[in-house]
Amino acid sequence: MTDTSAGFRYRYRLNGGPPTIQTLTYKDTETLTKGDMVNLESGEIDLAATADTALLGIVLQTAAGTDSTTTAEVIVDADAVYGVYDANARVKGATLDISGATGAQTVAASSNKEFVVVEASTATEETLVRFNVGKHVGNVAL
């Protein structure tokens, strides 16, 4: 049975290696939920939103954090593949945007193209996505 809960789930890396996990500090006083996609701003993390260009990865635990004090473990690989439920059939190579608040993130129709679909899926299967070139902090042209 397909997991229809919100949020992103780490599946694998394109290079076959294990995930790289870093401990990073919250940028804002906010709650981040396990499976939330985060953005890197001034060396700290905050909840990712569409049009962010320094996406980083997903947080691995839920916590109500305090600005510049609380830390969270984050998967940070540019080649990570994530599963997410979005109730839509998707074709391989399609681009998608991030959508939703903490604990309810998913993907949506594309205008900012944060993600690329890794393989085709039906509306009842999870969608596998990776970061689009230029959207992960590790592959942004400086």
QUIRAKA-V567498 format. One line per field, one symbol per residue. ss: DSSP state (H for helix, E for strand, - for the rest). psi: psi as a letter, one per 40 degrees, with the letter a starting at -180 (. if undefined). Layout:
BEGIN
ss->???
psi->???
END
This chain:
BEGIN
ss->--------EEEEE-------EEEEEE---EEE----EEEEE--EEEE-------EEEEE---EEE-----EEEEE----EEEEE-----E----EEEEE------EEE------EEE---E-----EEEEE----EHHH---
psi->hhheiiiihhdiideeiiihhihiihdihihhihehhiihhfeiiihiiieiefidaiieihihihhediiihhhehdeihiiihefiiiiheiiiiiiiihefiaiiihdefdihhdiiiieeiihhiihihedidefhh.
END
